[in-house]
Amino acid sequence: MSNPSSEPGSGQPDEISAWSLIRPYWVSEERRTAWGLLIAIIVMDLLLVGINARLNTWNRDFYNALEDRNLREFPQLMLLFSALAFAFVAISVYNRYLRQMLGFRWRQWLTTRYLEAWLGDGTFYRIERDRLIDNPDQRLAVDLDLFANITLSLALDLLSTLETLVWFSIVLWSTAGALTLTMGGTPFQIPGYMLWAAIIYAIAGSLLTNKVGRPLVSINYQMQRVEADFRFGLIRVRENAEQIAFYDGMRAEASNAQDLFGRIRDNWWRVMKYTRRYSFVLNFYGQIADIFPIAVASPQYFAGVFSFGTLMQIADAFGSVSESLSWFINNYDTLVEWRATVDRLREFRRVTQLPHLTGSVSPAIGHVGIHRRYVGESQFATHELTLALPNGETLASVRDVAVKPGSRWLVRGSSGSGKSTLLRALAGLWPFGSGSVDTPVNARMMFVPQQSYLPVGTLKTVLTYPAVTANFSNEECCETLRLCGLAAYADRLHESSDWWRVLSPGEQQSLAVARVLMHKPDYLFLDEATSALDHENEAHLYHLLTERLPDAAIVSVTHGKSLAEFHQETLDIASARVHTVAYARLPSA
């Protein structure tokens, strides 16, 4: 697979920042709803911080009441705790609900835009044709979901953490007071020493965590890729089950699946290795955090500077400050996953923004490309058209031809000579080569490959694809199916099924011709579109095309001569790589 960053004229992934992925939604047409939900969530976060702050002072009063055996204040403190706890639970539930709502709306918006970028202007085809990136489906289905929800979660948690840090830093500074030390007979004070202790503790833990866990970023990126490759391999087996069974290819597929899973295994061992080191640091840090504040504050407590309740308040405030300052440590694995996800989306975004690759580099004539021009003339024409491979090697040369309305053209040649490539060039899907293709403005064109695409849905959806089914009546659809020899399926028009599995190859090609009759194109290009049919059915379908579409131009690609009687013009193409290019214009049959 080619390295995306090494494509000609492409920019490096670093040119697209994480902010450029985040910003568009918040300035889009949904910005009012998005900001409204975000503000509501932030207000709830502030209320939760306020409740936690009140619980901190409640913590002090509660333990002092226990120490003093104050039975009068104990019930009041329990009632206050109940009220605070109920408010905390209610706000937390709706806070999570709104977060989920905002996260999904963001994902939905991103999915719509990225689908447009992927499917629009044939980008999805160029990605597969030129192998620009791996698994675009995973980036659309999984990475966009992770990006929206993880970004939102990290940002809101960070904001809540900063609010908590500010509030409890004030509590810790004022409650713990200053620590007096004597050095060389000279006493000096460290104001807010518990706050400084929490800062030093968190910074040390963050630096150590980053050092140990840094390799997990690239490992996580690779993990998403190998998992997607494995899933794609399994999907291929499912979609081609019959062909694999005919070839008795189960062992080969099992071996291939094991190879793909082996990449997951190898990467997973790396994940385990570095996660083990990271877990040692994280758990060690967490365990010390439980006792560290009490150990640091105990000299003041034993000296009688503050009560046991105050000691508990200080320990709780220290924990909140330390937890806030440890945000990086506690979210390191999430940040690793987020970074890998952002990198994959940046790569996807870069590829979809690449300018169209309009040609190739030929050793003989340099950089060239096939140009598509839209003209007012009512004919499809080529001018000095040369087809090439992506590496610039010439494949075939095509003389100037003019496909007029109602004309019938037969394109013949040996395998590999460039017949199908010629149709791709006429459709604007193949930029490699030189010359130009003139396309009539507003002409309705239809290209039918040897194996047509059958989408998921009802038979009517399959028959009328890619148009809207409501544009066609049921009677018209049933009549067309009968004309094309598919009368057995006429009463199944509204049945949903995996039609690419239900229909035989010949039936699929008959359905493709029925689809043509439904759409009635001005220019029809058929690439071995009836090769799975016997001569009698093939001739029947071509009779239908010529009778039902008398004004349409039909260009057929074939290996043999069985269709010659239905065409008046014949173009024989031979590969330029063997230096024999021949053309013939045959009289009408």
TITI-786788 format. One line per 8 residues: number of its first residue (from 0); their letters; for each residue x, y, z of C-alpha. Coordinates in steps of 0.2 Angstrom, whole numbers, plus 5000, padded with zeros to 4 digits. Layout:
<recs>
NUM = a = X Y Z; ...;
</recs>
This chain:
<recs>
0 = msnpssep = 5000 5000 5000; 5007 5017 4996; 5011 5029 5009; 4998 5043 5008; 5010 5057 5013; 5021 5053 4998; 5008 5055 4985; 5013 5068 4972;
8 = gsgqpdei = 5008 5086 4977; 5001 5080 4993; 5004 5089 5009; 5009 5081 5025; 4996 5076 5038; 5004 5089 5050; 4996 5103 5039; 4979 5099 5046;
16 = sawslirp = 4978 5102 5065; 4967 5095 5078; 4958 5112 5080; 4954 5112 5061; 4944 5096 5064; 4935 5103 5080; 4931 5120 5075; 4919 5118 5060;
24 = ywvseerr = 4904 5111 5070; 4905 5125 5083; 4903 5138 5069; 4891 5128 5058; 4872 5130 5056; 4870 5120 5072; 4881 5132 5082; 4866 5139 5093;
32 = tawgllia = 4860 5122 5098; 4878 5116 5101; 4883 5131 5112; 4866 5130 5121; 4869 5112 5126; 4887 5116 5130; 4883 5131 5142; 4870 5120 5150;
40 = iivmdlll = 4883 5106 5153; 4895 5119 5160; 4883 5126 5172; 4879 5109 5178; 4898 5106 5180; 4899 5122 5191; 4885 5116 5202; 4893 5099 5204;
48 = vginarln = 4909 5108 5209; 4899 5119 5221; 4891 5103 5229; 4908 5095 5231; 4915 5111 5239; 4900 5111 5252; 4903 5092 5255; 4921 5097 5259;
56 = twnrdfyn = 4916 5108 5273; 4903 5095 5278; 4917 5083 5279; 4925 5094 5292; 4910 5097 5303; 4905 5078 5302; 4921 5071 5308; 4922 5085 5322;
64 = aledrnlr = 4905 5080 5327; 4910 5062 5328; 4926 5067 5338; 4916 5077 5350; 4901 5065 5351; 4890 5079 5347; 4873 5070 5345; 4863 5087 5342;
72 = efpqlmll = 4872 5091 5326; 4874 5073 5319; 4856 5072 5313; 4856 5089 5305; 4873 5084 5296; 4865 5068 5290; 4850 5077 5283; 4861 5090 5274;
80 = fsalafaf = 4871 5076 5267; 4855 5068 5260; 4850 5084 5252; 4867 5087 5244; 4868 5069 5238; 4851 5070 5230; 4855 5086 5221; 4872 5079 5216;
88 = vaisvynr = 4864 5063 5208; 4850 5072 5199; 4862 5085 5191; 4875 5071 5187; 4861 5061 5178; 4855 5076 5167; 4873 5081 5164; 4878 5064 5157;
96 = ylrqmlgf = 4861 5065 5147; 4866 5081 5139; 4883 5076 5136; 4877 5061 5126; 4865 5072 5116; 4878 5084 5112; 4891 5071 5107; 4879 5062 5096;
104 = rwrqwltt = 4874 5078 5087; 4892 5082 5084; 4895 5065 5077; 4880 5066 5066; 4885 5082 5059; 4903 5076 5056; 4897 5060 5048; 4886 5070 5036;
112 = ryleawlg = 4900 5081 5031; 4913 5067 5029; 4902 5056 5019; 4899 5071 5007; 4918 5073 5006; 4920 5054 5003; 4906 5050 4991; 4906 5067 4983;
120 = dgtfyrie = 4915 5070 4966; 4921 5052 4966; 4933 5054 4980; 4929 5036 4987; 4934 5029 4970; 4950 5038 4969; 4955 5033 4986; 4952 5014 4982;
128 = rdrlidnp = 4960 5016 4964; 4976 5024 4970; 4976 5016 4988; 4978 5032 4996; 4972 5027 5014; 4967 5011 5022; 4949 5007 5029; 4940 5023 5026;
136 = dqrlavdl = 4924 5014 5032; 4932 5013 5049; 4936 5031 5050; 4918 5036 5046; 4910 5023 5057; 4922 5022 5072; 4934 5036 5072; 4921 5050 5070;
144 = dlfanitl = 4911 5043 5085; 4927 5042 5095; 4933 5059 5090; 4916 5068 5094; 4913 5059 5111; 4931 5059 5117; 4935 5077 5112; 4919 5083 5121;
152 = slaldlls = 4923 5072 5137; 4941 5077 5138; 4937 5096 5136; 4922 5096 5148; 4932 5086 5161; 4947 5097 5159; 4936 5112 5162; 4927 5104 5177;
160 = tletlvwf = 4945 5100 5184; 4951 5118 5182; 4935 5123 5192; 4939 5110 5205; 4957 5115 5206; 4954 5133 5209; 4941 5131 5222; 4950 5117 5232;
168 = sivlwsta = 4967 5126 5230; 4959 5141 5240; 4952 5129 5253; 4969 5120 5255; 4979 5136 5256; 4968 5143 5269; 4964 5128 5279; 4981 5120 5281;
176 = galtltmg = 4990 5136 5284; 5009 5138 5284; 5022 5125 5289; 5036 5132 5300; 5054 5124 5298; 5070 5129 5307; 5086 5128 5298; 5102 5133 5306;
184 = gtpfqipg = 5093 5140 5320; 5083 5151 5309; 5064 5148 5308; 5055 5151 5291; 5038 5148 5285; 5031 5139 5269; 5014 5147 5266; 5001 5135 5259;
192 = ymlwaaii = 5013 5121 5260; 5000 5107 5257; 4996 5116 5240; 5014 5115 5235; 5015 5097 5240; 5000 5093 5229; 5008 5102 5214; 5025 5094 5216;
200 = yaiagsll = 5017 5077 5218; 5006 5079 5203; 5020 5086 5192; 5031 5072 5196; 5018 5059 5192; 5013 5067 5176; 5031 5068 5169; 5034 5050 5174;
208 = tnkvgrpl = 5018 5044 5166; 5022 5053 5150; 5039 5045 5149; 5032 5028 5152; 5016 5029 5141; 5022 5039 5126; 5025 5024 5115; 5006 5019 5117;
216 = vsinyqmq = 5001 5033 5105; 5009 5025 5089; 5004 5007 5096; 4986 5012 5098; 4986 5020 5080; 4992 5003 5073; 4980 4994 5083; 4965 5002 5075;
224 = rveadfrf = 4972 4999 5058; 4975 4980 5061; 4958 4978 5069; 4950 4986 5054; 4960 4975 5042; 4955 4959 5051; 4936 4964 5051; 4937 4969 5032;
232 = glirvren = 4945 4951 5028; 4930 4943 5037; 4918 4953 5028; 4926 4948 5011; 4923 4930 5016; 4905 4933 5020; 4902 4942 5004; 4910 4930 4993;
240 = aeqiafyd = 4905 4914 5002; 4899 4904 4987; 4914 4908 4976; 4926 4903 4990; 4916 4887 4993; 4917 4882 4974; 4936 4885 4975; 4936 4875 4991;
248 = gmraeasn = 4946 4889 4998; 4942 4887 5016; 4960 4883 5021; 4967 4898 5011; 4954 4910 5019; 4958 4902 5036; 4976 4905 5034; 4974 4923 5028;
256 = aqdlfgri = 4962 4926 5043; 4976 4919 5054; 4989 4930 5046; 4978 4946 5049; 4974 4941 5066; 4993 4938 5069; 4996 4956 5066; 4983 4960 5080;
264 = rdnwwrvm = 4992 4948 5091; 5009 4955 5088; 5003 4973 5091; 4993 4967 5106; 5009 4960 5114; 5016 4978 5112; 5001 4985 5120; 5002 4973 5135;
272 = kytrrysf = 5021 4977 5137; 5019 4996 5138; 5002 4995 5147; 5010 4985 5161; 5023 4998 5164; 5010 5012 5163; 4999 5002 5176; 5014 5001 5188;
280 = vlnfygqi = 5016 5019 5188; 4997 5023 5188; 4993 5011 5203; 5009 5016 5213; 5004 5034 5211; 4986 5031 5216; 4991 5021 5231; 5003 5034 5238;
288 = adifpiav = 4990 5048 5235; 4979 5040 5248; 4991 5041 5262; 5003 5055 5256; 4992 5070 5262; 4989 5063 5279; 5007 5060 5281; 5012 5078 5276;
296 = aspqyfag = 4999 5086 5287; 5001 5075 5302; 5015 5085 5310; 5003 5100 5311; 4989 5089 5318; 5000 5081 5331; 5006 5098 5336; 4988 5103 5339;
304 = vfsfgtlm = 4987 5116 5326; 4970 5109 5319; 4957 5096 5324; 4954 5079 5317; 4939 5085 5307; 4951 5099 5299; 4964 5085 5295; 4950 5075 5286;
312 = qiadafgs = 4945 5091 5277; 4963 5095 5272; 4965 5077 5266; 4949 5078 5255; 4955 5095 5248; 4972 5088 5245; 4964 5073 5236; 4953 5085 5225;
320 = vseslswf = 4968 5096 5221; 4980 5081 5217; 4966 5073 5207; 4964 5089 5197; 4982 5091 5194; 4983 5073 5189; 4971 5075 5175; 4984 5071 5162;
328 = innydtlv = 4989 5055 5172; 4971 5049 5174; 4967 5053 5156; 4983 5047 5148; 4976 5031 5140; 4961 5041 5134; 4972 5055 5127; 4982 5041 5118;
336 = ewratvdr = 4966 5034 5110; 4961 5052 5105; 4978 5056 5097; 4977 5040 5087; 4960 5044 5081; 4964 5062 5077; 4979 5056 5066; 4968 5045 5057;
344 = lrefrrvt = 4955 5058 5053; 4968 5071 5048; 4974 5058 5036; 4957 5055 5029; 4954 5074 5028; 4970 5077 5019; 4966 5063 5006; 4948 5070 5003;
352 = qlphltgs = 4956 5088 5001; 4969 5082 4988; 4967 5091 4971; 4961 5078 4958; 4975 5068 4951; 4973 5073 4933; 4986 5063 4924; 5002 5053 4925;
360 = vspaighv = 5021 5056 4921; 5025 5048 4905; 5044 5044 4901; 5041 5050 4883; 5031 5066 4885; 5031 5071 4903; 5016 5075 4914; 5000 5073 4905;
368 = gihrryvg = 4982 5070 4909; 4965 5066 4900; 4954 5082 4900; 4935 5081 4901; 4926 5095 4892; 4907 5099 4892; 4901 5105 4875; 4885 5110 4867;
376 = esqfathe = 4886 5098 4853; 4875 5083 4853; 4889 5070 4852; 4901 5061 4863; 4919 5063 4855; 4937 5060 4859; 4952 5069 4853; 4970 5062 4852;
384 = ltlalpng = 4966 5051 4866; 4980 5040 4874; 4977 5029 4888; 4991 5026 4901; 4994 5016 4917; 4997 5026 4933; 5015 5024 4931; 5015 5033 4915;
392 = etlasvrd = 5017 5018 4903; 5006 5020 4888; 4992 5007 4887; 4983 5011 4871; 4980 5025 4858; 4962 5028 4852; 4958 5037 4836; 4946 5052 4836;
400 = vavkpgsr = 4929 5045 4837; 4912 5054 4837; 4898 5044 4846; 4882 5052 4839; 4864 5050 4846; 4857 5033 4840; 4873 5026 4834; 4879 5009 4839;
408 = wlvrgssg = 4898 5006 4843; 4906 4990 4847; 4923 4990 4856; 4934 4975 4854; 4951 4969 4859; 4961 4956 4868; 4962 4956 4887; 4972 4970 4894;
416 = sgkstllr = 4972 4980 4879; 4962 4994 4887; 4944 4992 4883; 4937 4994 4901; 4950 5008 4904; 4943 5017 4889; 4926 5017 4897; 4933 5023 4913;
424 = alaglwpf = 4941 5037 4904; 4925 5041 4895; 4916 5041 4912; 4929 5053 4919; 4936 5040 4931; 4953 5037 4923; 4964 5053 4922; 4980 5044 4916;
432 = gsgsvdtp = 4985 5047 4898; 4983 5062 4887; 4970 5070 4875; 4952 5075 4879; 4934 5069 4880; 4920 5080 4874; 4904 5076 4884; 4887 5084 4879;
440 = vnarmmfv = 4880 5096 4892; 4865 5089 4901; 4867 5072 4893; 4860 5057 4903; 4874 5044 4903; 4874 5027 4910; 4889 5015 4912; 4885 4997 4915;
448 = pqqsylpv = 4900 4986 4921; 4901 4967 4920; 4895 4965 4937; 4883 4978 4942; 4881 4985 4960; 4865 4979 4969; 4862 4989 4984; 4853 4983 5000;
456 = gtlktvlt = 4835 4985 5000; 4819 4980 4991; 4820 4973 4973; 4812 4990 4967; 4826 4999 4975; 4839 4988 4967; 4830 4990 4950; 4828 5009 4950;
464 = ypavtanf = 4845 5012 4958; 4852 5026 4959; 4836 5035 4957; 4822 5038 4969; 4810 5023 4969; 4794 5035 4970; 4798 5041 4953; 4793 5024 4945;
472 = sneeccet = 4777 5015 4946; 4775 4997 4952; 4767 4993 4935; 4781 5000 4925; 4794 4990 4936; 4785 4974 4935; 4783 4975 4916; 4801 4979 4913;
480 = lrlcglaa = 4806 4964 4924; 4795 4953 4913; 4802 4960 4897; 4820 4956 4903; 4815 4938 4908; 4813 4941 4926; 4795 4938 4927; 4797 4926 4942;
488 = yadrlhes = 4803 4941 4953; 4789 4953 4948; 4778 4949 4963; 4793 4951 4974; 4795 4970 4970; 4794 4976 4988; 4804 4961 4996; 4820 4966 5005;
496 = sdwwrvls = 4834 4954 5003; 4853 4952 4999; 4849 4952 4980; 4867 4950 4975; 4866 4932 4983; 4848 4928 4977; 4850 4932 4959; 4862 4922 4948;
504 = pgeqqsla = 4875 4931 4938; 4865 4930 4922; 4849 4936 4932; 4860 4950 4939; 4865 4956 4921; 4847 4954 4915; 4842 4966 4930; 4855 4978 4925;
512 = varvlmhk = 4848 4979 4907; 4831 4981 4915; 4838 4996 4925; 4844 5004 4909; 4826 5002 4902; 4819 5011 4917; 4832 5026 4916; 4832 5028 4897;
520 = pdylflde = 4849 5036 4895; 4855 5046 4880; 4872 5037 4880; 4874 5019 4886; 4890 5011 4889; 4890 4992 4892; 4906 4984 4898; 4904 4965 4895;
528 = atsaldhe = 4887 4968 4903; 4879 4952 4895; 4894 4940 4896; 4885 4928 4908; 4870 4926 4897; 4868 4913 4883; 4867 4920 4865; 4848 4919 4864;
536 = neahlyhl = 4845 4929 4880; 4859 4941 4876; 4852 4944 4859; 4834 4946 4866; 4841 4960 4878; 4850 4969 4864; 4834 4968 4854; 4825 4977 4869;
544 = lterlpda = 4839 4990 4870; 4838 4994 4852; 4819 4994 4851; 4816 5003 4867; 4830 5016 4866; 4831 5020 4847; 4838 5037 4850; 4851 5032 4863;
552 = aivsvthg = 4869 5030 4858; 4875 5012 4863; 4894 5008 4866; 4897 4990 4870; 4914 4982 4875; 4915 4963 4871; 4928 4950 4867; 4919 4941 4854;
560 = kslaefhq = 4909 4945 4838; 4892 4939 4844; 4885 4956 4846; 4892 4963 4829; 4874 4962 4822; 4868 4975 4834; 4881 4988 4830; 4886 4998 4815;
568 = etldiasa = 4903 5005 4821; 4917 4994 4827; 4933 5000 4836; 4947 4986 4838; 4959 4991 4852; 4976 4983 4854; 4988 4987 4868; 5001 4999 4864;
576 = rvhtvaya = 5013 4989 4874; 5015 4977 4860; 5016 4991 4847; 5000 4985 4838; 4986 4997 4838; 4972 4993 4824; 4956 5001 4820; 4942 4995 4809;
584 = rlpsa = 4926 5003 4803; 4913 4990 4798; 4898 4992 4788; 4881 4990 4795; 4875 4972 4798;
</recs>
